[in-house]
């Protein structure tokens, strides 16, 4: 590898955080190179050190408690000068950030200032780094908005962040990051919470921009499927160390480390139906001293072991369909006023749910899938009467819910529960998790006293793979995956029959997601639950669901057995959703690899 191709060298990097429990080595002796016009993917779970590595390169580690304690980060300028970022002053770094190295953060809502328009924020960044007038900066901004495929760039220029969707905000962030033609673009989980169609657009956009202005990209994610679509080389991180690195083709076709095998196997496969998802624990065992032991199993062997035949799937659904439906939804409409005339009369509505009808059978998992804004979350909440419909009928076990009083609904709520998307805002930070789980039991008068309730809560915690001793801890002491399991335990506390899961695994690492999905399936079999599973991730919905409802603009586009919809989608909208899923197929990776090798030779 000739030195003039190298843009960034990270050698023996160490970044530590001083906490009450002691020193945490978030990045522990990490070394890698980034070439010009190359995309390096860094993959790993939360806590693996991938984001701290990127923040170290930008010198954005909060000090204290964090500190770069060793190693060097060498930036190779085009004119041949090499600088060690670790030794640079804050003033020198300000000249490098934005101009030479830009970063797109995971959450665009917190990255954009809510009191300034999106256009003005990009203009400000351009004026700060380039010697141009305000008028020229505005023209550059509108051109960037057009390049990142934002609809109606002039409207977006004058819009505030809250007026844009998540995907649009992320594209504004990409435009800002690209505004100074940086040598390196660091993208930290830029597509995690986005629809597959928006994600596909953003990945294509980043690839195009890389070729147009010869930017190198460090792309950070927990999803190896996304890495397969965009990266040339991959670094796999685990507990602050790089455990494996190589070309995308090598990592996917012949993974060496058990942790890499586990990450590859965790993603729900699209061409097969599995009884459970493999997890990292199926491939490796770790001693208390951190020694890793490999479990002898290939990804293919593990998946073959849990594959279900199409006949088994058909037999299961035939048994479900032979029963009386537990839920009957007929011509349901939930509209929101969007425009009124001078006298306050509504003249236009947003038709979030528009004439929707379906049945759900006892013990079934019905999947609701579609892009953001398709109406799936509103439909879930309308079924539970958390939002009142404008018309239609929702019948649960023969009882009409739309005409019930609040008191009648309250009595029924113990049978019908919902688990929300965000485990962080779903739990009261002032309540211990034990009390949070116990509270609904107290409200509904379950069991004789708090001693009995506490015993039940401790049992539930163990059932969702937590410890009884966690009862007295607070939500901030747990990871996102653990909090979501606590929310599952709280939903189980009232022994419901019917649970709506609203995007309940979308923000989790693939390995934690696999554990939560397996748990939900186990609980369904054990307690005979009926689920409505809402998600924008079609691969997850297909794994979880017996039947799938595809929604678009408040209406049902397509409905049927999940495997059949995936293999033979009838509607163009469903076909678009399926084609946008990052598949990580070896054949696709091989074609990209061959083209890349030919370009480099």
N, C-alpha and C positions, 0 to 999 in steps of 0.2 A: 504494500500500500504506500504510494508516494505521499510525502508529507504535504505537498501542495493541495492534495485532495482533502486533507483533514481540516475541519472547521473548529471542532471542539474536542479537547482531550480531558477526561476526568480520570485522575490518578489517585488511588488509595484514599478516596474521600471519606471523612468521618464527621458526622454531625450528631451532637448529643443534646439532650434536654435534661436539666436538673429539676427533679420533682421531689415531693415529700417522701416518696417511696425509694428514692435514690436516682442514679443516673440511668437514663434510657438512651441506648445507642440506636437512634432511628435510622441512621445510615452508617454502615459498619464496613469500611474498607472496600468501597465501590469503585470500579475502574471500567471505563468504556470510551469508545471514540465515536464521533459523529462526522460523517463526510459531507462535502458540499452536495446539495440537491439530493439528499438522502432522508428517508423517514425511518427513524428508530422508534419502535414501540416498546414501552415499559409496562409490563403487566404484572399484576399481583393483587392480593386482597387488601382491604383496609388495614392499615398498620404495617404494611410490608416495607414502607419507606419510599415508595415511588414519588409521592407528591413532595416529600421533604427533600428528595434528590433534586427535583426541579426548582424548588424554592431556594435551595443552596446555590444552584447555578445562577439564579437571579439575585442572590444575596438578599433575600427577603425573609430570612429566618428571624422570628421575633427574639430579640436579645435584651435581657434574659426572658425566658429560661433557656432558650436555645443557643447553640454556638457551634460553628465549624471548628473542630479541634484538630484536624489533620488533613493532609493531602493537598492536591492542587487542581484547579480548574483552568486549563489553558485555552484561551480564545485566539484563534489564528485569523488576523485581519487579512483582507485581500492583498494589501501592499506588502505582506510578508512579516509584519510585526506580530509578536506573540506576547500576550499579557496574561498574567495569573490573576483571575477574578478574585481569588481568596485574599490577595494582598491589596486590592484596589480600595481607595477611599470611597465614602458615600457619594462625594461630588463626582468622582470619576465614573462611578456606577450609573449615575443619572444620565451621563452622556452615552452609556452603553445600552441601558434599558430603553426600549422603544425604538431607538435607531438601529441597533444591531441585534438585540434579543427582545422579542415580544412574548407575552403570555396571555392565553385565554383561560380563564378560570372556569371551574365546574358550574357554578351557580351564577348565571348572568344577571339575575335580579339584584344580587348583592354587589355585583361589580359595576353596575351603572348607577349614577346619582339620580335619585327619584325627582329632584327639583329642577333638573335641566333637561331640555329636549335631547333626544338621541343625536340629532345632527350637530348641535352645539358642542356636545361632549367629544365627538370625533374631530370637529373643527379645532377645538382647544388643543387636542393631542397633536394635530398636524402643525399648528402655529408654534407650539412649544419646541418641536424638533426640526422644523423646516423654515427657511427664510422665505415665506410667502405671505401675501396679503390675505385679509379675511375673505374677500371675494374669491380669490384663487383656492383657498382652503375649502370653501363651500362647494366649488366645482369639483375638486378632488373627492370630497365626501360623497356627493351625489353619484359620481362615477364609480366609487367603491361600493356604494349601496346597490348600484346596478350590477356590478360584478358578482356580488354575493347573492344575487337573485332575490333581492327584497322587492315585493310588489309595490309599485308606486313610490319610488325613492323620495320624491318631494314630500309626500304625505308622512313617510317614516321620519324624514328630517325634522319635521315640526312636531312629531309625536313624543310624548313622555313614555318612559319605560313601561309603566303600568298599562298603557294602551296597546301594547304589542304582545303577541303570544311568546311562549318560551323559545320556540325555534327562531322567531324573528329577532328576539333579543340576542340570541346566541350569534346570529348573523351580523348584528350591529357590532358585537364584541370582536368578531373575526375581522370586520372592516376596519375597526380601530387598531387592532393588532397589526394588520397588513399596511396601514396608512403610510408607514415610513420605509416600506420595502425591507424588512429586517432580514438579517442573514439566517437567524434561527427563530422559529416559531414554536413555543412550548404550549401544547394543548393538554390541559389537565381535565380529563373526563368530560370533554366538551359535548358529548352526545348522550350521557347517561340517562337523563330523564326525558329524552325526546322520542317522539313517534318514529317508527322504523322508516317511514317515507321521508321525514325531515332529516333523520340521521343520514340516510343515503345521500340526500342532496348536499349536506354539509361535508361528508367524506369526499364526494366528487369535487366539490368546490375547493377543498383543501388540496386535493391532488392537482387540480387545474392551476391553482395559484402557485403551487410549488414549481410547476413547469414554466409558468409565465415569468416569474421574477426570481427563479432559481433559489428559492428559500429551502433550508433544511428544517425538518420537523421532528420534534420529540413528542410523540403521542402517548399519553398516559391513560390507561384504562384497566378495568378488571375483566373485560370481555374479550376473550381470544378470538371470537367471531369477527369483531370489529377490527382487531389487529390484522387478521387475514386479508381484509379489504384494503388496508391502507399502508401497512409497514413493509419495509425492505428487510430490516433485521429486527430481532426481538430480544429483549432482556427480560428474564423472569426473576422477580424479586420476592424474597420471603424473609421476614424478620430482619430487614435492614441489609441483607446480602443479595448479590446476584447469584442465583443457584444454577442458572443455565442461560446461555446466549448463543445465538446463531441466526442463520437466514430463516425467513418465514417457512420456507419449504422444509428445512431440516427440523425445525421445532414441531411442525404439524405432522410430518411424515414419520419422524423417528425421535419422539421425545425421550430424553435420557433420565431426567430427574423425576422421582415419584410425584413431586408437587406439581410439575408441569402436566404430567399424565392426569392428575386429579382435576386440574383446571380445565383441561380439554374435555374430560368426561362429564363435567358438571352441567354443560350446556344441554338443554333439551334437544335431542336430535329430531330432525323434521321428517325423515323418511321412515321412522320406526315408532311403535307404541311401546313404552316401557312401563313396568309395574312400579318402579321407583328409579330415581336418578342416582347414579354413582356420586360419591362425594370424595373429597381429598383424603378422608380417613380410610377409604377403601384401598388406597394406594400407598399410604405411608403411616408409620407409627412414630411418635416422638417421645423420647424419655424426658424426665424432669430436667436433666442437665442439657437438653437441646439436641441430643444425638438422634438422628433420623434413621429409621429402619425402613427399607423398601419392602412392600408386600408384593410378592411375585404375581403380577397380573398385568396384562396389556389392556389398553382402553377397549379394544375390540372384544376381548374375552369378557370383560366386565359388562359391557353393553349387551352382548349376546345372552348373558346369564339372566338378565331382567327384561328381555324382549317378550312382548305378548303377541300372539298371532291375531290376524284380522278376524278369524272365526270367534276367538274369545271375546274380542271387542263387540262383535255383532250379537253374541249370546248375552252379554251383560246388558246391552241396550234393549234387547227384546224383553228381558226380564223386568227392566225398569218401566218400559212402555206398557206392560201388561197391567200396571197399577193405575188407580185413580190419581190424577194430578194433585199435588199438594198446593200448587199455586196456579191460578188461571188469570192471565192478564189479557184484557180485551179492549181494543181501540183506545189505548191510553194516550192522553194528550197533556203535555206540560209546556205551556207557552209563557214567555216572559215579555212584558211590555218593553219596546225599544224606542218608540216614537209617539209623542202625543201632539194634539193640535193646540191652538190658542186657549181653548176652554178646558184643557186637561184630559180630553177624551183620547183613549189609545187608538192610534191609526195604523201602527205596525207592531208586529210581535216577532221575537226570536222563537222559532218553533224547535225547542230543545228536544222534546219527545213528541212525535207527530204520528198518531194513529198506529200504535205498536200493539201487537197481539202475540202471545205464546203461552205454552204450558210448561211447568217444571214438575218432574216426577219425584216421589220420595227416594232419597239416596242418590239422586243424580247430581252431577256438577254441570251446570249450564254456563258456558263461557260467553262473555260479552266482549267483543273486540272492535276496535275502530280507532281512528286518529283523535287527537285532542279536539274537543268541540263537537264530536259526533253525537253526543247526548247520552253516552253510556252511564256516566256517574249520576246525571240527573235522573235517568231511568231507575237506577238502583235506589236512590233516595226517595223517589216517588212511590216505589213499591212499598217501602217502609213507612210512607206517609210523613217523612221528614220534610218533604215538599208536597204541597197539595196540588193535585192535577186539575186541569180545566175541564176534563171530560174523560169518560172511559171507566173501566171497572178493574179492581184488583181483589181477587177472591183467594183467601188463604184458609185451607181446610173448611171450605163451605161458608166462611164468614166474609162479608163484604167490608173491606177496610176503608174505602173512600167515604162511607157515611158514618163511621164510628166517631164518638166523642173522644176528647183527649184522655179522659179517665179510662175509657174502654181500651184505647190503644196502649196506655201505660201498662195495663194488666197483661196485654198480649206481648209486650216487648220482651219479656223473659224468654219467649219462644222464638223470637226473631231478632237476631243480633247483626251488627255491622262491624267490620274491622277496616279502619281507614288507612289511607296511603302512607301518611307520615307518622311513624311511631314516636317522633320527637314531640309533636304538638298534641298527640293523642293522650299523653300521660301528664297528670298534674305534677309539676316539679316540686311542689311542697308536700306531696304525699309519698310515703314509702310505697314500693311496688306491692307489698303485701296488703296494705290498706286500700290501694287502688283496685286490687282484684276483689277485696272483701266488700267494698262499698256497694256494688249492685246487689250483693246477697243481703246486705242490711236493708237496702231500700225495698226489696221485694219480700223481706221477712223469711228468707231461706235459713233453715236449721234453727236450733233452739237458742243458741247464744254465740258470742264471739269466740269462745274457746273452740267450739265445734267448727265454726267458720274458718278459724285460723288453721286447724288441722286439714280442712279441705283445701285451703289455698296452698299449703305446703305440698300437698299431694299433687295439685295441679301444676305447681312450679316444676316438680320433678317429672311430671308427665310431658312437659314441653322442653325437656332437656336443660332445665335450670336446677339450682339447688334450693332446698328448703331454707337454708341459712341466708338466702338472698332476701327473705321476707322484709327485713328492716333496712334494706338499702334504698337509695333514691334513684330516680331514672337517669340522672347525669352520670351515674357510676357504671352504666352499661353501654355496649356498642349498639348500633342500629339494628343488627340482626337479633341481639338479645332482647331489645325493647319490643321488636315485633313479636317475639315469642311470648313476652309478657302480655301484650295486647291479645294474643290468641288465648292465653290462660284466662284473661278477664272475660272474654266472650264466652268461654266454656263454663264459667262460674255459675251461670244460671241454667245450665243444662238445656240449651236451646235445641230446636229441631232444624232450624233454618238459619244460615249465615250468609250475608253478602260480604264478599272480600273485594274492596275497592282499591285496585292498584297496590295491593298490600305487600308485594315483593319487588316493585319496580326500582326502588332505590338501593337494593341490597347487592352485595358482591355475589357473583355467580355461585360460589361455593356455599355461602350462607343461604342464598336463594334456594339452592337444591335441598338443603337441610329443612328449611321451612316448608317447601312444597311437599317433601316426603312426609313431614309431620302432619300436614293437612290431610293427605291421603290416608295415613294411618288412622287419624281421628275420625275421618268419614266412615271408614270400615268398622271401627270400634263402636262408635256412638250412633251410626246410621244417620249422619247429618245429610242435609240437602244444602248444596252451595250454589250461589250465583257468583262466578269468578270474573271480575272486571279487570281488563288490562289492555294496554296498547301493544303488548308484545305477543304476537301471534304464536310464536314457538312455545311460550309458557302456557298460553291458553289451550293450545292443542294438546300439550302434555297432560294438563289438569282435567280437561273437559270431556264429557261424553258427547254432548252436542255443543255447537257453536252458533252464536248469533253475531253476524257482521253488521255493524251499524254505520250509517253515513248520513249526516245532516238530519238527525232526528228520526230517520226511518230505518227499517230493517232491509238491508240489501240482499242478504242471503242467510238461510238457516238450515242446519242439518247436522249429521254425524260429523264430528270434528275431523277425523281422518279423511273422510270423503271430500269435505270442503277443501282441505289442503291439497289432496291429490287431483281433484277435478273441480276447481272453482268455476262457477258459471258466470259470475258477474265481473266486468272489467275492473271495478273498484277492488274486489277481493284479489284478483290477479295482481293488481298493482301492489297491494299490501304484502302479498307473498313474495313477489319478486324483489321487494326492498329488504327482506330479512338477510342480515349477514350470515352466510351459511358456513363459511370456512371449509368448503369442499376442496379436497386435495387436487382435483382436476383443475379447478379455477386457479388455485395457488400455483400449480405447476405452470400453467399458461403465463401467468404474470411473471413468474421466476425466469422462464425462458426468454420472454421479451426484455426483461431487465438485464439479463446476462448479455443479450445481443446488443443492447444499447451501450453497456459499459465496455464492451470489447472493442 
